[in-house]
């Protein structure tokens, strides 16, 4: 094996590990929610792993990521510690937001993961502000904003697209089109549902559509988009066609989805597709992939143990990180 082939193999194994880690983290989150160790809302990323890992894997450490409430996968892909993430879901003081944010509000400033945001489309104008700041101050960084197809129906999406284009901001909009906004089929709620990415034409913005279940396609499309943004070409919109394997949230049985549709997308599981390709093309062995699964299993066990043993926040935490007004 040449040095170049070894580099490619190491990279794809790292990304496979990230995808499996996200899937198992979400599966364990579901189990802990059923045991009432996790409270509130829980929206898992299962099925969409190739999008987050494929895009974020092409970023540099100085780049920013901002997300929606289905944010666990993005945080893991950006390099956040799974122990701290699980602790946050448990509401513990060792969590990424000291136990005060929970599932929908994961933050990791050190990794430049600027949060999950519970308000639909609420992260998009914040992403514009981040991108404006990076353009003026931190000229080497770019911003990636993940959003769902449902967020496109909000006014701030269009306002943000307009400003990003006018100001030529270093901003990548990634639309994770999983076909549903809560229980509403995108075909019933968005006029251009079959060509979502073309909405960028109205803002003189480059755009593309990619198979969000194929890691290689996603990372290639991400590499192209990120390259254009870094070269000063302004913002870019990428639509990733994907599918969530569970309902909108853990409490959603997703009865509105036809069984034949679910079966089709489950057959295109991004982890299984990647596994099959890697073995077929003789890039890795089954034993190497099995070893990754064993490593991930131990990581998840450790994360749960860490969360269980961690203390809940002190009462004094109610008064920390509070922004006070001028009093006028």
C-alpha positions as CSV (number, residue, x, y, z in Angstrom):
1,X,0.0,0.0,0.0
2,X,1.4,3.4,-1.0
3,X,1.6,6.3,1.4
4,X,-1.3,8.1,-0.5
5,X,-3.5,5.0,-0.2
6,X,-2.7,4.7,3.5
7,X,-3.7,8.3,4.0
8,X,-7.0,7.7,2.2
9,X,-7.6,4.6,4.2
10,X,-6.9,6.3,7.5
11,X,-9.3,9.2,6.6
12,X,-12.2,6.9,5.6
13,X,-11.7,4.8,8.7
14,X,-11.9,7.9,10.9
15,X,-15.1,9.0,9.2
16,X,-16.6,5.5,9.4
17,X,-15.8,5.6,13.1
18,X,-17.6,9.0,13.4
19,X,-20.7,7.7,11.6
20,X,-20.9,4.5,13.8
21,X,-20.3,6.6,16.9
22,X,-23.2,8.9,16.0
23,X,-25.5,6.0,15.3
24,X,-24.7,4.2,18.5
25,X,-24.8,7.5,20.5
26,X,-28.3,8.1,19.2
27,X,-29.4,4.5,19.9
28,X,-28.2,4.8,23.5
29,X,-29.9,8.2,23.8
30,X,-33.1,6.6,22.9
31,X,-32.7,3.9,25.5
32,X,-31.7,6.4,28.2
33,X,-34.8,8.5,27.3
34,X,-37.0,5.5,27.7
35,X,-35.4,5.0,31.2
36,X,-36.2,8.7,32.0
37,X,-32.5,9.5,32.4
38,X,-32.9,12.0,29.6
39,X,-35.9,14.4,29.8
40,X,-37.5,17.0,27.6
41,X,-37.3,16.6,23.8
42,X,-35.0,14.3,21.9
43,X,-34.4,14.4,18.2
44,X,-32.0,11.8,16.9
45,X,-29.8,12.0,13.8
46,X,-29.9,8.3,12.8
47,X,-29.9,7.9,9.0
48,X,-28.3,11.3,8.3
49,X,-24.8,10.5,9.5
50,X,-23.1,10.8,6.0
51,X,-24.2,14.4,5.7
52,X,-22.7,15.7,8.9
53,X,-19.6,13.6,8.8
54,X,-19.0,14.2,5.1
55,X,-19.3,18.0,5.3
56,X,-17.6,18.6,8.7
57,X,-14.8,16.3,7.8
58,X,-13.8,18.7,5.0
59,X,-13.5,21.7,7.5
60,X,-10.4,23.1,9.2
61,X,-10.3,23.4,13.0
62,X,-10.9,27.2,12.8
63,X,-14.1,26.8,11.0
64,X,-17.5,27.2,12.7
65,X,-20.5,25.0,12.6
66,X,-24.0,25.9,13.8
67,X,-27.0,23.6,13.8
68,X,-30.6,22.9,14.5
69,X,-32.2,20.8,17.3
70,X,-31.1,17.5,15.6
71,X,-27.6,18.4,16.7
72,X,-26.0,15.5,18.4
73,X,-24.5,14.2,15.1
74,X,-23.0,17.5,14.1
75,X,-21.4,18.0,17.5
76,X,-19.8,14.5,17.4
77,X,-18.6,15.1,13.8
78,X,-17.0,18.4,14.9
79,X,-15.0,16.6,17.6
80,X,-17.0,17.2,20.8
81,X,-16.3,14.8,23.6
82,X,-19.1,12.1,23.8
83,X,-18.8,11.9,27.6
84,X,-19.7,15.6,27.9
85,X,-22.4,15.3,25.3
86,X,-24.1,12.4,27.1
87,X,-23.8,14.3,30.4
88,X,-25.5,17.3,28.8
89,X,-28.4,15.1,27.7
90,X,-28.6,13.8,31.3
91,X,-28.7,17.4,32.6
92,X,-25.4,17.0,34.5
93,X,-23.0,19.8,35.4
94,X,-20.2,18.1,33.3
95,X,-22.2,18.6,30.1
96,X,-21.2,20.8,27.3
97,X,-23.7,23.5,28.5
98,X,-23.3,22.6,32.2
99,X,-26.5,20.6,32.1
100,X,-28.7,23.6,31.4
101,X,-29.1,23.2,27.6
102,X,-30.0,19.6,27.1
103,X,-30.4,17.8,23.8
104,X,-31.4,20.8,21.6
105,X,-28.7,23.2,23.0
106,X,-25.3,21.5,22.7
107,X,-22.5,24.0,22.5
108,X,-18.7,23.6,22.3
109,X,-17.0,26.9,21.8
110,X,-13.5,25.2,21.9
111,X,-14.4,23.1,18.9
112,X,-16.2,26.1,17.3
113,X,-19.5,24.3,17.4
114,X,-21.8,27.2,18.0
115,X,-24.8,25.3,19.1
116,X,-28.0,23.5,18.4
117,X,-30.9,25.8,18.2
118,X,-34.5,24.8,19.1
119,X,-36.3,27.5,17.2
120,X,-36.9,26.4,13.6
121,X,-34.6,28.5,11.4
122,X,-33.3,30.4,14.5
123,X,-29.7,29.4,13.8
124,X,-29.7,30.8,10.2
125,X,-29.5,34.6,11.0
126,X,-26.9,33.8,13.7
127,X,-24.9,32.0,11.1
128,X,-25.0,35.2,8.9
129,X,-23.6,37.2,11.9
130,X,-20.9,34.6,12.5
131,X,-19.9,34.7,8.8
132,X,-19.9,38.5,8.8
133,X,-17.6,38.5,11.8
134,X,-15.2,35.9,10.3
135,X,-15.0,37.9,7.1
136,X,-14.1,41.0,8.9
137,X,-12.0,39.6,11.7
138,X,-11.0,35.9,11.3
139,X,-10.4,35.8,7.6
140,X,-9.2,32.2,7.5
141,X,-12.5,30.7,8.8
142,X,-15.8,29.8,7.2
143,X,-19.2,29.0,8.7
144,X,-21.3,26.0,7.9
145,X,-25.0,26.3,8.8
146,X,-27.1,23.1,8.9
147,X,-30.8,23.4,8.5
148,X,-33.8,21.2,7.6
149,X,-36.2,21.5,4.7
150,X,-38.8,22.8,7.1
151,X,-36.7,25.9,8.0
152,X,-36.8,27.0,4.3
153,X,-40.4,28.1,4.9
154,X,-39.4,30.6,7.5
155,X,-38.8,34.3,6.6
156,X,-35.4,34.5,8.3
157,X,-34.1,31.9,5.8
158,X,-34.8,34.1,2.9
159,X,-33.6,37.2,4.7
160,X,-30.4,35.4,5.5
161,X,-29.8,34.1,2.0
162,X,-30.2,37.6,0.7
163,X,-27.7,39.2,3.1
164,X,-25.2,36.4,2.7
165,X,-25.3,36.9,-1.1
166,X,-25.1,40.7,-1.0
167,X,-22.2,40.6,1.5
168,X,-20.5,37.6,-0.2
169,X,-20.1,35.9,3.2
170,X,-18.0,32.8,3.7
171,X,-21.0,30.7,4.5
172,X,-22.2,27.3,3.5
173,X,-25.9,26.5,3.9
174,X,-26.4,22.7,4.1
175,X,-30.1,21.7,3.8
176,X,-30.6,18.3,5.2
177,X,-33.7,17.4,3.2
178,X,-35.2,14.4,5.0
179,X,-38.5,14.8,3.2
180,X,-40.5,15.9,6.3
181,X,-40.9,18.9,8.5
182,X,-42.2,17.3,11.6
183,X,-45.1,15.2,10.1
184,X,-45.6,17.3,7.0
185,X,-44.4,16.0,3.7
186,X,-42.1,18.5,2.0
187,X,-44.1,18.0,-1.3
188,X,-47.1,19.5,0.5
189,X,-45.3,22.4,2.1
190,X,-42.7,23.7,-0.3
191,X,-43.5,24.8,-3.9
192,X,-40.1,23.7,-5.3
193,X,-39.8,20.5,-3.3
194,X,-38.3,18.5,-6.1
195,X,-35.5,21.0,-6.8
196,X,-34.9,22.7,-3.4
197,X,-31.3,23.7,-4.2
198,X,-32.5,25.9,-7.1
199,X,-34.0,28.4,-4.6
200,X,-30.4,29.7,-4.4
201,X,-30.8,31.0,-8.0
202,X,-33.0,33.8,-6.8
203,X,-30.2,35.1,-4.6
204,X,-27.4,34.7,-7.3
205,X,-25.8,32.0,-5.2
206,X,-24.1,28.8,-6.3
207,X,-25.8,25.6,-5.3
208,X,-25.9,21.8,-5.8
209,X,-27.8,18.7,-4.8
210,X,-26.1,15.6,-3.5
211,X,-27.1,12.1,-2.4
212,X,-26.9,12.5,1.4
213,X,-26.7,8.7,2.0
214,X,-23.4,8.4,0.2
215,X,-20.4,9.6,2.2
216,X,-18.1,9.9,-0.8
217,X,-20.6,12.0,-2.7
218,X,-21.2,14.3,0.2
219,X,-17.5,14.9,1.0
220,X,-16.8,15.6,-2.7
221,X,-19.6,18.1,-2.9
222,X,-18.6,19.6,0.4
223,X,-15.0,19.9,-0.7
224,X,-16.0,21.7,-3.9
225,X,-18.3,24.1,-2.1
226,X,-15.9,24.9,0.7
227,X,-13.1,25.5,-1.8
228,X,-15.2,28.1,-3.7
229,X,-16.1,29.8,-0.4
230,X,-12.5,30.0,0.8
231,X,-11.5,31.5,-2.6
232,X,-13.8,34.4,-1.9
233,X,-16.7,33.4,-4.2
234,X,-19.2,34.1,-1.5
235,X,-21.9,31.7,0.0
236,X,-23.0,28.4,-1.3
237,X,-26.1,26.2,-0.8
238,X,-25.9,22.5,-0.8
239,X,-29.0,20.3,-0.6
240,X,-28.4,16.8,0.8
241,X,-31.2,14.3,0.1
242,X,-31.4,12.2,3.2
243,X,-33.8,10.4,5.5
244,X,-34.3,10.2,9.3
245,X,-34.8,6.6,10.4
246,X,-37.0,7.6,13.4
247,X,-39.8,10.0,13.7
248,X,-39.5,13.8,14.2
249,X,-38.7,13.2,17.9
250,X,-38.6,10.2,20.1
251,X,-42.3,10.6,21.0
252,X,-43.3,10.6,17.3
253,X,-44.3,7.1,16.0
254,X,-44.1,8.5,12.4
255,X,-47.3,6.7,11.2
256,X,-47.6,9.3,8.4
257,X,-44.8,7.7,6.5
258,X,-45.6,4.9,4.1
259,X,-44.0,1.6,4.9
260,X,-42.6,1.1,1.4
261,X,-40.9,4.5,1.7
262,X,-39.3,3.7,5.0
263,X,-38.2,0.3,3.7
264,X,-36.6,1.9,0.7
265,X,-34.6,4.4,2.7
266,X,-33.6,1.9,5.3
267,X,-32.1,-0.2,2.5
268,X,-29.9,2.8,1.7
269,X,-28.5,3.1,5.3
270,X,-25.4,5.3,4.8
271,X,-23.3,3.2,7.2
272,X,-24.1,-0.1,5.4
273,X,-23.6,1.5,2.0
274,X,-20.2,2.7,3.1
275,X,-19.3,-0.6,4.7
276,X,-20.2,-2.5,1.5
277,X,-18.2,-0.2,-0.7
278,X,-15.1,-0.2,1.4
279,X,-15.0,-4.0,1.4
280,X,-15.9,-4.4,-2.3
281,X,-13.1,-2.0,-3.3
282,X,-10.7,-3.7,-1.0
283,X,-9.9,-0.5,1.0
284,X,-10.5,-2.2,4.4
285,X,-11.2,-5.6,5.8
286,X,-14.3,-6.7,7.7
287,X,-12.1,-7.3,10.7
288,X,-11.0,-3.7,10.7
289,X,-14.6,-2.5,10.6
290,X,-15.6,-4.9,13.3
291,X,-12.8,-3.5,15.5
292,X,-14.2,0.0,15.1
293,X,-17.6,-1.2,16.3
294,X,-16.0,-2.7,19.4
295,X,-14.2,0.6,20.1
296,X,-17.5,2.5,19.7
297,X,-19.3,0.2,22.0
298,X,-16.8,0.9,24.7
299,X,-17.0,4.6,24.1
300,X,-20.7,4.6,24.6
301,X,-20.5,2.5,27.7
302,X,-17.9,5.0,29.1
303,X,-20.1,8.0,28.1
304,X,-23.1,6.6,30.0
305,X,-21.0,5.8,33.1
306,X,-19.6,9.3,33.0
307,X,-23.1,10.8,32.7
308,X,-24.5,8.7,35.5
309,X,-21.7,9.5,37.9
310,X,-21.6,13.2,37.2
311,X,-23.4,15.6,39.6
312,X,-26.4,17.7,38.7
313,X,-25.7,21.5,38.6
314,X,-25.8,23.4,41.9
315,X,-28.7,25.7,42.5
316,X,-26.3,28.7,42.1
317,X,-26.1,27.8,38.4
318,X,-29.5,29.4,38.0
319,X,-27.8,32.7,38.2
320,X,-24.7,32.1,36.0
321,X,-24.4,33.0,32.3
322,X,-27.3,35.4,32.5
323,X,-27.3,38.5,30.4
324,X,-28.4,41.5,32.3
325,X,-30.0,44.6,30.7
326,X,-28.9,48.2,31.3
327,X,-31.9,48.7,33.7
328,X,-33.2,51.5,31.6
